[in-house]
Amino acid sequence: MYKTLPPILMTLGDVNGIGPELICRLLAAKAYPDLRLALIGPEAPLVHHCRHFSITPFWTPLDPANPSALADRAPGIYLLTPPRLAGLPATPGKETPAGGLAAGESLEYAVPILAKHPDWGLVTGPLSKAALNEAGFAFPGHTEFLAERSGVGREGVCMHLCGPVLRVSLVTTHPPLAKVPSLVTYDRVVRCLELTWDYVRRLGVADKPIAVCGLNPHAGEGGLLGREDEDVVRPAIMAAVAKGVGAVGPLPADTVFHRAVGGEFSAILAMYHDQGLPPLKMLHFSETVNVTLGLPFVRTSVGHGTAFDLVGTGRADTGSLEAALDLAMRLV
């Protein structure tokens, strides 16, 4: 199934968080015999978790100065350690700037590789936004970081999360709630609808429209509860539909997820983070995958955070990481 797949890169994320543990446990438990997978990050946290969980080390180090050599390698699991991270110690379970440095530097290392090999995929481990910023990377998360570094820009991408049933795109990513209305613009809604429609077509599920949530309660009740849905969201939907996108709305967000679970829609476009993600994670918490739509390469990620408090316990579920890797293999 995977014999012709391009290589996939996988960052460890914050090396003090749950990412390295999940990677060790997943790759020890499940074989990917036809996949060339390159882990990106320091070796110490992998060694630590292998010892802690009695796992035989499973990776082969590669020369970080020549990552393109991965293209000629046999299927297997490899490790690329960016020069700035060589010898970085592991302090599992503790949130530190060093963990943010590892996360940020791994992304800085991965992006030029993907610029050279846009057919390769990227799976990212969870990072701490606080530690990332403390380490000097002024981004609120992976989506914004990769959008800027790839040259697409934040307005060019759309944050999308999905599980086996629900698929949810977000017009805005991580702004304070008070700023959301000003960020829900005509151009932004159109762009997110176009990217989401392209994505569901790629998955082969574009036989049903995208449901667009209203920004306001009851989608504004015709303007009675706020004008944004009539003045911004509805015209944007009409423009996207005129371009061939299948979309309906704006619809009240308090009922649209129930309808989507019933199979009425291919995906949902929510206006903001905490409108779209609570229903998704309630239904698919251990299977949620984050996908950045609009990048010049495939990028998937786990749908959860660093879980510092679970590191070393063995209780954290590997399902989201497994789903992220499986989806990346499907999309590359």
N, C-alpha and C positions, 0 to 999 in steps of 0.2 A: 504493500500500500504506500509506503513512504520512500521507496527506493529512489525516486527521482526528485525528492524534496531538496530544496536549497537548505543550507545550514541555518540553524537558529541560534541566536545569542540569548543568554539568560543572565541578567544581572542579579547579584545576591540581595540587592536593596540595602537597607541599613543592616550592617553585619552584626550588630548587637541585638537585632530584633528576631522575629520568628522566621524570616526568609531562609537563612542558611540551614536551619533545622528542617524545615519543610522540604527543601531541595534534597537534603541527604536522605530523609525518610522516603520520599517519593521515588527517587532514582534507585534506591536500594530495593524497593518493593516492586517496581514495575519496569519491565524491560522495553527499550525502544531500539530494537536491533538494526533498524534501517535509517536511523537518525544521526546526523552530525550535530551535536549540541555543545556549544562552548559556553561555559560558565564564566562570568566576568566579575572579578573581585579578588580580595586577598585569600590566601590559602588557609590561614590560621583558623577562621571560624568553621570551615569545613572539616578540618582535622579535629577540632574540639568536639563537634557534634557526632562525628563518626566514632570517636572514642567513647563518648557519653552513651551512645545508643548501640555500641558494639557492632558497628558497620565497617566493613572492609572498604578502605578508600577506593573510589571507583573512577577517578579522573586522571587524565594524562596532561601534564603542563605543556603549554605551547609557548613559543617565543612571542612575547607581546609586541615586538617590533615588526612582526610579519603575520598579522592575523589573517591575511588573505590565503595563507597556506592551508587554512581550514578547508578550503574548497577542494583540495586534492587529497584530503585525509579520508580514511575509511570510516564508516559509521562508528560512532563511539561518543564518549563524553570527555570533553577537554576543558582545560582551565587557562584563561588568559588573565594575567594579573597586571593591571596598569602600573607603570613604573612608580607613580606616586604612592601606590598602595602596597608595594613590596615590603614585607616585614611588619605590616600594620597588625598590632595585637588584637585579640578578641576579648571583649568584656561582655559576654552574653547576658542579656536581660537588663542591661544598664543603658539608659539613653545618654549618649555623649556626642560632642561635636565630631569625634572620630568616626562614629557610625554615619553621620551625615556626610562627612568627607568621602567615605567609601561609596555611599550611594551616588553622590554627585559626580565624583571622579569616574565611576564606572559608566555613567551615562555620557560624560564628556568623551570617554574613550570609545564608546559604542557608536555614537552618531557618525563620526567620519568613516567608520567601517561600513555602515549602512548606506552612506552617501556613495561609496564606491561600489557597493553590492546591494542595490535597492531591492533585489529579489530575495534577499535573506530576511529572516524575521527576527523580532525582538520580543522577549518575554521579560517583564520587570518584576523583581521582588519588591515587597512593601518598604516604604521609607517613612521616616519621621519628618514631617514638614518643619518642625521646630529645629531638629538637629541639622537638617539640610541648610536652613538659613543661618544657623550658628556657625556652620562650616564655611560660609561665604557665598552660598548659592542662593540668590534672591528670587526664588520661585516658590509658589504655593503648592506645587506638586509636579508629578511626572508630566501631565498633559501640557502644562504651560512650558515646562523645561524643554520637552522634545519639540513642541511647536516653534519655539524661538530658535533653538539650536539647529533645527533642520531647515530654517529659512522660510517656513510656511507662515509663521506668525500666529498669534493666539486666535485671531478672528478667522483663520483659515481652517481650523480644526473643530471637531465636535467630540465631546466626551460621551461615550456610549458604554452602558453596562448591560449585561444580559445573563440569563439563565436558561434552563431548558424550555421555559414557557414564555416569560416576559423578556422584552428587549426595550431598553429605555435610553433615549438620547437626551442630553441636557443643553439648553440654550446658553445657560451660564454655568460656570464650574464652581469656583470656591470664593466668590465675593461675599462680603457681609450682606445679610438679608436686606438692609436698608438701601443698598445700591442696586439691587436686582431690577426694579422697574426701569431705571435709566439704561440698563444694559440689554434689556429685551427690545431690540430694534428690528425694523423691517428687514434689513440686510442680513442680520444675524439669524433670524428665524428662517429666511429663505435658504441661507447657506446650510444650516443644520438639516433642513428637510431634504435638500439635494443630496447631502452626504449620507443621510440615513437611508434614503431611497436607493442609492447606489449600493449600499451595504446589504439591504434585504434582498435586492435583486441578485447580488453575488451569492447569497445564501440560498437562493431559489425559493423564497417565501414572499415574493412581491405580488401574490395573487390577492392580497388584502391591503387596504390603505393604512397609512400611518395615522394614528389618532393624536391630535395636538391638544394639549391641556391649555385651558385658559390660565392667565396669570392670577386673576381675581377669583374669589368665591363664586361658584355658579357661572364661571366664565364671564363674569361681569353683569349678568342679567340685562343684556342689551344696553349697557352703559350705566345702569343704575348703581352698580357696585364698583365702578371704575371704568375709565374709558380705554385703557390700554388694549383690551381684547378686540374692541371694535375698530380702534384707530390704527393699531399696529399689527396685531396677530392675525386677524382675519384677512386684511389685504395681503399680508405676506403669504398666507396659505393659498389665496387665489392666484398669486403670481407663480408660486411653485407648481400648482396644479396646471397652470397654463404652459409650463415647461415640461410637462409630462410626469410629474411626481404624483403618486397616489396619496392623497392626504385629505382628512376631514377635520373640522373643528372651527373655532376653539370649542372644546368640550369641558364640562365640569370635571375637575380632577378627582372629586370624591367618588365618582362612579366609573370613570374610564378604565381603571385598572381591573375592576371586576369584569367589565366587558372584554378586556384584552385576554384575561385568563380564560374566558369562555370561547376564545378563538376568533373574535370579531376583527382584530387588527394585526398587522404584521409587526408593528412596533409602536412605541409611544414617544412623542416629543414633549418633555416636561420643561417648564420654564426655569426651574432652579433645583439645586442639589437635593434639598430636603422635601421637595414636592415629589420628585421622581424615584428616589432611592429607598425610602422606607418600605413601600409595598414590595419592591423587588427583593430587598434583602430579607424581609419577613418570609418570603416564599422560597428564596434560593440562597440563603446566607452561605452555605458551604459549597456552592457551585457557581457563585457570581464571578463573571469575568469582566474586566475593564478593557475596552478597545478604544484606541484613539483614531477616529475617522478623519481622513484628510491628509495624513502624513504620506510622504513618498515611499514608505515601507510599512509592512505589517507590524503593529505593536499591540500586544495583549498584556494583561497583568492580572494579578489576584485582585479580588474585590474587597479585600480587608486590609487592616493596618498592621502595624509592627508587633502588636501583642507582646510587649516586653514581659508582662506578668506571666505569660504561658511558656516562655522560652525554657527549654530543658525538661518540661513536664511530660512531653509526649502526648498531651491532650489536644493540641491544635490540629485541626482537620486539614489534610493535604488536598481535599477535593477541589478547592478553588484554584490551586496551583496546577493540578492535573488538568482541569478544564481549560485553563489559560494556555497551557502547552498544547493540548489537543486542538484548540481553536486556531492557534498560530499555525500548526501543521496543516490544518484545513485551508487556511487563507493564503499561505505562501505559494 
